[in-house]
Amino acid sequence: MARSRIEFADLRLRPHYLWLKQWLLLTAGDFSKGDFNSMTVGWGSFGTMWNKPFAQIVVRPTRYTYGFLERYDSFTLCVFPEPFRKDLVTLGTKSGRDGDKMAEVKITPKASTLIAAPGFTEAELTVECRKIYSSDFEPARFLDARIEKQYPEKDYHRVYFGEISAIFGEPQYSVNDKE
């Protein structure tokens, strides 16, 4: 299926379904240097902040991808069709610290259009982002006590806001879909 550029204002998503059920592949690093890592994520958001379109992600400091997010200024979020679900499970449960997990999956990294972090040939949606803000979660600021139960190891996430630089996707992700 052909992927074309989608303006943020024309992006059509089911965000809760996307994060909770379909998942996204977060990739940070530099494709041209071959220095990047990917992990499957299920928590985040899309919206507008500081008059800019953004994607917001959270990553625990214990994750290997965390170091790539700290060293590089960009990341991608990619959505894949159902046949790639097993690959997303592998990329979400294995650490790049322990070996080449990309060699175990059937997806192909490729250069992004505006940022250093790669996208993937098989993705049906790719969101290219440049980091604009990060902050650590402070457990004293949790207003719902149930949130603390998500952190038995006390490994609180760092939140990253990425300004969306470009979006490429299949027609179903655009309000201009003619099908």
ChimeraX commands (.cxc) that place a marker at each C-alpha (Angstrom):
marker #1 position 0.00,0.00,0.00 radius 0.5
marker #1 position 1.26,3.46,-0.85 radius 0.5
marker #1 position 2.14,5.78,2.00 radius 0.5
marker #1 position 1.82,9.49,1.50 radius 0.5
marker #1 position 2.49,12.59,3.55 radius 0.5
marker #1 position -0.28,13.48,5.98 radius 0.5
marker #1 position -0.62,16.89,7.59 radius 0.5
marker #1 position -1.19,16.72,11.35 radius 0.5
marker #1 position -4.56,18.48,10.99 radius 0.5
marker #1 position -5.62,15.69,8.59 radius 0.5
marker #1 position -4.40,12.77,10.71 radius 0.5
marker #1 position -7.17,10.32,11.56 radius 0.5
marker #1 position -6.53,8.09,14.58 radius 0.5
marker #1 position -8.31,6.06,17.20 radius 0.5
marker #1 position -5.70,7.04,19.80 radius 0.5
marker #1 position -6.76,4.92,22.78 radius 0.5
marker #1 position -7.12,1.84,20.58 radius 0.5
marker #1 position -3.83,2.58,18.87 radius 0.5
marker #1 position -1.83,2.78,22.13 radius 0.5
marker #1 position -3.67,0.08,24.07 radius 0.5
marker #1 position -4.43,-2.57,21.45 radius 0.5
marker #1 position -2.37,-1.97,18.32 radius 0.5
marker #1 position 0.83,-0.64,19.94 radius 0.5
marker #1 position 3.51,1.49,18.33 radius 0.5
marker #1 position 7.20,0.94,17.69 radius 0.5
marker #1 position 9.35,3.69,19.20 radius 0.5
marker #1 position 12.77,4.09,17.62 radius 0.5
marker #1 position 15.48,6.54,18.71 radius 0.5
marker #1 position 18.99,7.05,17.40 radius 0.5
marker #1 position 20.64,7.75,14.07 radius 0.5
marker #1 position 19.95,5.56,11.04 radius 0.5
marker #1 position 22.96,6.83,9.05 radius 0.5
marker #1 position 25.32,5.80,11.88 radius 0.5
marker #1 position 23.57,2.47,12.40 radius 0.5
marker #1 position 23.16,3.51,16.04 radius 0.5
marker #1 position 19.51,3.14,17.04 radius 0.5
marker #1 position 17.19,0.99,19.10 radius 0.5
marker #1 position 13.50,0.17,18.94 radius 0.5
marker #1 position 10.98,-0.83,21.57 radius 0.5
marker #1 position 7.26,-1.48,21.47 radius 0.5
marker #1 position 5.24,1.07,23.44 radius 0.5
marker #1 position 1.64,1.17,24.61 radius 0.5
marker #1 position 1.53,4.40,26.62 radius 0.5
marker #1 position 1.56,7.85,25.09 radius 0.5
marker #1 position -0.50,10.50,23.36 radius 0.5
marker #1 position -0.85,12.81,20.39 radius 0.5
marker #1 position -2.03,16.39,20.59 radius 0.5
marker #1 position -1.13,20.07,20.54 radius 0.5
marker #1 position 1.19,21.79,23.01 radius 0.5
marker #1 position 2.88,25.18,22.72 radius 0.5
marker #1 position 0.98,25.58,19.42 radius 0.5
marker #1 position 2.84,22.59,17.97 radius 0.5
marker #1 position 1.62,19.12,17.03 radius 0.5
marker #1 position 3.23,16.58,19.35 radius 0.5
marker #1 position 3.63,12.94,20.24 radius 0.5
marker #1 position 4.24,12.20,23.90 radius 0.5
marker #1 position 6.00,9.00,24.99 radius 0.5
marker #1 position 7.21,7.63,28.31 radius 0.5
marker #1 position 10.28,5.44,28.80 radius 0.5
marker #1 position 11.67,3.94,31.99 radius 0.5
marker #1 position 15.37,4.64,32.68 radius 0.5
marker #1 position 15.97,0.88,32.85 radius 0.5
marker #1 position 15.12,0.45,29.15 radius 0.5
marker #1 position 17.96,0.32,26.63 radius 0.5
marker #1 position 16.08,2.78,24.37 radius 0.5
marker #1 position 16.24,5.38,27.16 radius 0.5
marker #1 position 19.95,5.98,26.45 radius 0.5
marker #1 position 19.22,6.57,22.76 radius 0.5
marker #1 position 16.50,9.07,23.64 radius 0.5
marker #1 position 18.95,10.90,25.87 radius 0.5
marker #1 position 21.75,10.96,23.27 radius 0.5
marker #1 position 19.74,11.84,20.16 radius 0.5
marker #1 position 17.26,14.61,19.38 radius 0.5
marker #1 position 14.64,12.63,17.46 radius 0.5
marker #1 position 12.45,9.55,17.49 radius 0.5
marker #1 position 9.84,7.84,15.35 radius 0.5
marker #1 position 6.60,6.12,16.21 radius 0.5
marker #1 position 5.49,3.48,13.72 radius 0.5
marker #1 position 2.26,1.53,13.42 radius 0.5
marker #1 position 2.25,-1.89,11.77 radius 0.5
marker #1 position -0.50,-4.10,10.39 radius 0.5
marker #1 position -1.52,-7.22,12.33 radius 0.5
marker #1 position 0.84,-9.65,10.54 radius 0.5
marker #1 position 3.74,-7.90,12.33 radius 0.5
marker #1 position 2.31,-8.39,15.84 radius 0.5
marker #1 position 4.85,-11.13,16.66 radius 0.5
marker #1 position 7.69,-8.77,15.69 radius 0.5
marker #1 position 6.29,-6.08,18.00 radius 0.5
marker #1 position 6.15,-8.60,20.85 radius 0.5
marker #1 position 9.80,-9.51,20.24 radius 0.5
marker #1 position 10.87,-5.85,20.08 radius 0.5
marker #1 position 8.94,-5.09,23.27 radius 0.5
marker #1 position 10.18,-8.01,25.36 radius 0.5
marker #1 position 13.82,-8.38,24.30 radius 0.5
marker #1 position 16.50,-5.80,24.99 radius 0.5
marker #1 position 18.91,-4.50,22.38 radius 0.5
marker #1 position 21.44,-4.56,25.22 radius 0.5
marker #1 position 21.51,-8.35,24.95 radius 0.5
marker #1 position 21.94,-8.73,21.21 radius 0.5
marker #1 position 20.66,-7.81,17.75 radius 0.5
marker #1 position 16.92,-8.16,18.18 radius 0.5
marker #1 position 16.35,-6.54,14.76 radius 0.5
marker #1 position 17.88,-9.68,13.22 radius 0.5
marker #1 position 15.02,-11.67,14.80 radius 0.5
marker #1 position 12.19,-9.72,13.18 radius 0.5
marker #1 position 10.91,-9.21,9.66 radius 0.5
marker #1 position 10.80,-5.43,9.51 radius 0.5
marker #1 position 13.26,-3.22,7.64 radius 0.5
marker #1 position 14.69,0.03,9.04 radius 0.5
marker #1 position 14.90,2.91,6.58 radius 0.5
marker #1 position 15.95,6.56,6.65 radius 0.5
marker #1 position 13.32,9.05,7.74 radius 0.5
marker #1 position 12.67,12.19,5.70 radius 0.5
marker #1 position 13.45,14.97,8.20 radius 0.5
marker #1 position 15.10,13.38,11.25 radius 0.5
marker #1 position 17.96,11.00,12.08 radius 0.5
marker #1 position 15.88,8.27,13.76 radius 0.5
marker #1 position 14.72,5.60,11.29 radius 0.5
marker #1 position 11.26,4.54,10.24 radius 0.5
marker #1 position 10.37,1.13,8.80 radius 0.5
marker #1 position 9.45,0.02,5.31 radius 0.5
marker #1 position 6.56,-2.16,6.51 radius 0.5
marker #1 position 4.94,0.49,8.75 radius 0.5
marker #1 position 1.48,1.63,7.72 radius 0.5
marker #1 position 2.00,4.87,9.66 radius 0.5
marker #1 position 5.24,6.67,10.56 radius 0.5
marker #1 position 5.37,9.74,12.79 radius 0.5
marker #1 position 8.72,11.58,12.77 radius 0.5
marker #1 position 9.39,13.64,15.91 radius 0.5
marker #1 position 12.04,16.04,17.22 radius 0.5
marker #1 position 12.29,16.18,21.01 radius 0.5
marker #1 position 11.18,19.47,22.55 radius 0.5
marker #1 position 10.71,18.62,26.25 radius 0.5
marker #1 position 11.41,15.93,28.82 radius 0.5
marker #1 position 10.72,15.51,32.51 radius 0.5
marker #1 position 10.79,12.74,35.10 radius 0.5
marker #1 position 7.64,11.53,36.77 radius 0.5
marker #1 position 7.55,12.51,40.43 radius 0.5
marker #1 position 5.61,9.98,42.51 radius 0.5
marker #1 position 4.71,12.62,45.10 radius 0.5
marker #1 position 2.66,14.32,42.36 radius 0.5
marker #1 position 0.51,11.25,41.52 radius 0.5
marker #1 position -3.04,12.29,42.36 radius 0.5
marker #1 position -4.42,8.76,42.02 radius 0.5
marker #1 position -2.80,6.26,44.41 radius 0.5
marker #1 position -3.37,3.42,41.91 radius 0.5
marker #1 position -0.69,4.87,39.63 radius 0.5
marker #1 position 2.07,3.95,42.11 radius 0.5
marker #1 position 1.16,0.27,41.61 radius 0.5
marker #1 position 2.57,0.58,38.07 radius 0.5
marker #1 position 6.03,1.08,39.61 radius 0.5
marker #1 position 6.90,-1.82,41.96 radius 0.5
marker #1 position 10.59,-1.29,41.10 radius 0.5
marker #1 position 10.36,2.50,41.59 radius 0.5
marker #1 position 11.62,2.94,38.00 radius 0.5
marker #1 position 9.53,5.99,37.16 radius 0.5
marker #1 position 9.21,6.99,33.52 radius 0.5
marker #1 position 10.73,10.00,31.84 radius 0.5
marker #1 position 8.18,11.71,29.62 radius 0.5
marker #1 position 9.27,13.10,26.25 radius 0.5
marker #1 position 7.34,15.47,24.03 radius 0.5
marker #1 position 8.33,15.35,20.38 radius 0.5
marker #1 position 7.22,17.97,17.92 radius 0.5
marker #1 position 5.84,16.13,14.93 radius 0.5
marker #1 position 8.04,16.95,11.93 radius 0.5
marker #1 position 6.37,14.68,9.37 radius 0.5
marker #1 position 3.74,11.96,9.11 radius 0.5
marker #1 position 3.57,9.32,6.38 radius 0.5
marker #1 position 0.78,6.80,6.22 radius 0.5
marker #1 position -1.65,4.71,4.30 radius 0.5
marker #1 position -4.93,6.32,3.22 radius 0.5
marker #1 position -6.95,5.13,6.24 radius 0.5
marker #1 position -4.89,7.46,8.46 radius 0.5
marker #1 position -5.92,10.59,6.55 radius 0.5
marker #1 position -9.25,12.43,6.67 radius 0.5
marker #1 position -8.66,12.87,2.94 radius 0.5
marker #1 position -8.93,9.09,2.39 radius 0.5
marker #1 position -10.83,8.64,-0.90 radius 0.5
marker #1 position -11.40,4.90,-0.45 radius 0.5
marker link #1:1,2 radius 0.2
marker link #1:2,3 radius 0.2
marker link #1:3,4 radius 0.2
marker link #1:4,5 radius 0.2
marker link #1:5,6 radius 0.2
marker link #1:6,7 radius 0.2
marker link #1:7,8 radius 0.2
marker link #1:8,9 radius 0.2
marker link #1:9,10 radius 0.2
marker link #1:10,11 radius 0.2
marker link #1:11,12 radius 0.2
marker link #1:12,13 radius 0.2
marker link #1:13,14 radius 0.2
marker link #1:14,15 radius 0.2
marker link #1:15,16 radius 0.2
marker link #1:16,17 radius 0.2
marker link #1:17,18 radius 0.2
marker link #1:18,19 radius 0.2
marker link #1:19,20 radius 0.2
marker link #1:20,21 radius 0.2
marker link #1:21,22 radius 0.2
marker link #1:22,23 radius 0.2
marker link #1:23,24 radius 0.2
marker link #1:24,25 radius 0.2
marker link #1:25,26 radius 0.2
marker link #1:26,27 radius 0.2
marker link #1:27,28 radius 0.2
marker link #1:28,29 radius 0.2
marker link #1:29,30 radius 0.2
marker link #1:30,31 radius 0.2
marker link #1:31,32 radius 0.2
marker link #1:32,33 radius 0.2
marker link #1:33,34 radius 0.2
marker link #1:34,35 radius 0.2
marker link #1:35,36 radius 0.2
marker link #1:36,37 radius 0.2
marker link #1:37,38 radius 0.2
marker link #1:38,39 radius 0.2
marker link #1:39,40 radius 0.2
marker link #1:40,41 radius 0.2
marker link #1:41,42 radius 0.2
marker link #1:42,43 radius 0.2
marker link #1:43,44 radius 0.2
marker link #1:44,45 radius 0.2
marker link #1:45,46 radius 0.2
marker link #1:46,47 radius 0.2
marker link #1:47,48 radius 0.2
marker link #1:48,49 radius 0.2
marker link #1:49,50 radius 0.2
marker link #1:50,51 radius 0.2
marker link #1:51,52 radius 0.2
marker link #1:52,53 radius 0.2
marker link #1:53,54 radius 0.2
marker link #1:54,55 radius 0.2
marker link #1:55,56 radius 0.2
marker link #1:56,57 radius 0.2
marker link #1:57,58 radius 0.2
marker link #1:58,59 radius 0.2
marker link #1:59,60 radius 0.2
marker link #1:60,61 radius 0.2
marker link #1:61,62 radius 0.2
marker link #1:62,63 radius 0.2
marker link #1:63,64 radius 0.2
marker link #1:64,65 radius 0.2
marker link #1:65,66 radius 0.2
marker link #1:66,67 radius 0.2
marker link #1:67,68 radius 0.2
marker link #1:68,69 radius 0.2
marker link #1:69,70 radius 0.2
marker link #1:70,71 radius 0.2
marker link #1:71,72 radius 0.2
marker link #1:72,73 radius 0.2
marker link #1:73,74 radius 0.2
marker link #1:74,75 radius 0.2
marker link #1:75,76 radius 0.2
marker link #1:76,77 radius 0.2
marker link #1:77,78 radius 0.2
marker link #1:78,79 radius 0.2
marker link #1:79,80 radius 0.2
marker link #1:80,81 radius 0.2
marker link #1:81,82 radius 0.2
marker link #1:82,83 radius 0.2
marker link #1:83,84 radius 0.2
marker link #1:84,85 radius 0.2
marker link #1:85,86 radius 0.2
marker link #1:86,87 radius 0.2
marker link #1:87,88 radius 0.2
marker link #1:88,89 radius 0.2
marker link #1:89,90 radius 0.2
marker link #1:90,91 radius 0.2
marker link #1:91,92 radius 0.2
marker link #1:92,93 radius 0.2
marker link #1:93,94 radius 0.2
marker link #1:94,95 radius 0.2
marker link #1:95,96 radius 0.2
marker link #1:96,97 radius 0.2
marker link #1:97,98 radius 0.2
marker link #1:98,99 radius 0.2
marker link #1:99,100 radius 0.2
marker link #1:100,101 radius 0.2
marker link #1:101,102 radius 0.2
marker link #1:102,103 radius 0.2
marker link #1:103,104 radius 0.2
marker link #1:104,105 radius 0.2
marker link #1:105,106 radius 0.2
marker link #1:106,107 radius 0.2
marker link #1:107,108 radius 0.2
marker link #1:108,109 radius 0.2
marker link #1:109,110 radius 0.2
marker link #1:110,111 radius 0.2
marker link #1:111,112 radius 0.2
marker link #1:112,113 radius 0.2
marker link #1:113,114 radius 0.2
marker link #1:114,115 radius 0.2
marker link #1:115,116 radius 0.2
marker link #1:116,117 radius 0.2
marker link #1:117,118 radius 0.2
marker link #1:118,119 radius 0.2
marker link #1:119,120 radius 0.2
marker link #1:120,121 radius 0.2
marker link #1:121,122 radius 0.2
marker link #1:122,123 radius 0.2
marker link #1:123,124 radius 0.2
marker link #1:124,125 radius 0.2
marker link #1:125,126 radius 0.2
marker link #1:126,127 radius 0.2
marker link #1:127,128 radius 0.2
marker link #1:128,129 radius 0.2
marker link #1:129,130 radius 0.2
marker link #1:130,131 radius 0.2
marker link #1:131,132 radius 0.2
marker link #1:132,133 radius 0.2
marker link #1:133,134 radius 0.2
marker link #1:134,135 radius 0.2
marker link #1:135,136 radius 0.2
marker link #1:136,137 radius 0.2
marker link #1:137,138 radius 0.2
marker link #1:138,139 radius 0.2
marker link #1:139,140 radius 0.2
marker link #1:140,141 radius 0.2
marker link #1:141,142 radius 0.2
marker link #1:142,143 radius 0.2
marker link #1:143,144 radius 0.2
marker link #1:144,145 radius 0.2
marker link #1:145,146 radius 0.2
marker link #1:146,147 radius 0.2
marker link #1:147,148 radius 0.2
marker link #1:148,149 radius 0.2
marker link #1:149,150 radius 0.2
marker link #1:150,151 radius 0.2
marker link #1:151,152 radius 0.2
marker link #1:152,153 radius 0.2
marker link #1:153,154 radius 0.2
marker link #1:154,155 radius 0.2
marker link #1:155,156 radius 0.2
marker link #1:156,157 radius 0.2
marker link #1:157,158 radius 0.2
marker link #1:158,159 radius 0.2
marker link #1:159,160 radius 0.2
marker link #1:160,161 radius 0.2
marker link #1:161,162 radius 0.2
marker link #1:162,163 radius 0.2
marker link #1:163,164 radius 0.2
marker link #1:164,165 radius 0.2
marker link #1:165,166 radius 0.2
marker link #1:166,167 radius 0.2
marker link #1:167,168 radius 0.2
marker link #1:168,169 radius 0.2
marker link #1:169,170 radius 0.2
marker link #1:170,171 radius 0.2
marker link #1:171,172 radius 0.2
marker link #1:172,173 radius 0.2
marker link #1:173,174 radius 0.2
marker link #1:174,175 radius 0.2
marker link #1:175,176 radius 0.2
marker link #1:176,177 radius 0.2
marker link #1:177,178 radius 0.2
marker link #1:178,179 radius 0.2
view
